[in-house]
């Protein structure tokens, strides 16, 4: 996967590119907004990491221009400003996520992967967590290279958990996604599906496990 | 009462006022006594003149002394009054006694031309006499009427007047002084009222309300320069304070990019013991800079705490974002309590930061397999409870202080987290408290005022 890093601090972009490469990405760095324009026109990047403070303009302007051109490329904003207004401004202008400096590379990578795992994203078709692989088009699961039988709703729960790997998926969201408007919803429907799914993953010796955050939702992590 | 203190301006002014009153009163009374004395003399002389005129009048019509005798027989004259009537040649026409008329003749008082005279050591017992000479025309020709009275009676008159004054009027003097002093003190006190108001205003100035200034409305012109100077000093202090605040904020801000570089560079290194220690050091530094920025922001911004926000949504947000960290550390976290929205007035972002701080602490200090519980109370509270070792009783009073560290603890944070929480809560009119978790561990409880309490 190819990423574009737009960051004016040469040293920071160096370190970023190096770390992203270690995490399995291919990354190019540019230092000016005008260079970013050129790069985006020539190469189909899978995601953009954009710093707000650029020497030839605010990153937000660049962001708006990219979106005006009709590009849906996932964009993650880096900012040294953490005031709420700044964060909201970034998201309002079409950014998909933001990170406040300083940040851990691990956090950056997990945020990037979450963006890439969205439907239509570079990682959106074939989801991977540990030894669990879910093909979102064929709707089939492989654990440790062996196919596993799951119900339609269990696959749906797993898909949402895998798209947000390492982050909490609210129970309400799962309820919304699993059941249509007219469908009868029992209060323990989602917990029951999760319970079954968890048992099936354990039985198949999956290296990813589902954690319950009581009162909030569920979280899938890869076992270390 | 403080204003009765001996050093107070009021007492000083009152003392001076009292002294001034005393001196003025003494001078006035002295002058009054002197004038009275003088007046008494002229009064007694006038009195003698009246007598002589009266006598002359009685003779005037017929030149006989029958009417005079009648007058005297009626006791018209005082006992000691001596009188003598002379003709133009100095012959005695009529007198109270020969001794007196002889004496008057012997001293040639008539020819001296004086209207008044003194007779020292006259009569038995010898007394000093004060007398007057009155020349009148009458049927018997030009006559001289001489009347004298012992000086003693003049003194009596004076004493009489004096005692009259003392009895009837003098008691009024101390009362008058006391009343004037009271009025004076009250007037001073009233006049100093703006000064007390200014003092109260000055006492209310705090580091978090640096923009307040002392009022200069209705201030006495004597005090105005002082207050203006104090306000000037406050201006300079505030700008200095502001500069320092901005410096802290800017410094922390500028540190972010280099910190991001170091963080990234160390993460890129291959794993070994030294690198993992470096990582911890950098993580600690990141946390410190983050908290410094937060403190600077809290100090410099006027926070909008008047928006409706849902405590449950805030708690949910925090648990959601912190759960991966807790789970990565082998801990569980759960959200309990209210199932519906709990609305309070406040700044959602800052309350979220507070709760996140508490959860971070619980993850660091929790050391337990029991879940960290974030509980939302319907009455407007959020509690973060763990089953860790809890906080020692002697430390509980200090945990909310800035830069406080338990002596025994190997420092991992800046000691700012709970201080930030405390300050955010204060700005909301809310409280942050440590409570023992029943069954072991800590509970940090944030309590927000209800809508009713806020109105008060």
Interface residues (C-beta under 8 A of the other chain):
Chain A: X9 X11 X12 X15 X16 X18 X19 X22 X80 X81 X82 X83 X84 X100 X101 X102 X103 X104 X105 X106 X166 X167 X168 X170 X211 X213 X214 X215 X216 X217 X219 X221
Chain B: X253 X256 X257 X259 X260 X261 X262 X263 X264 X265 X267 X268 X286 X289 X293 X297 X316 X319 X320 X321 X323 X324 X327 X328 X332 X333 X334 X335 X336 X349 X371 X374
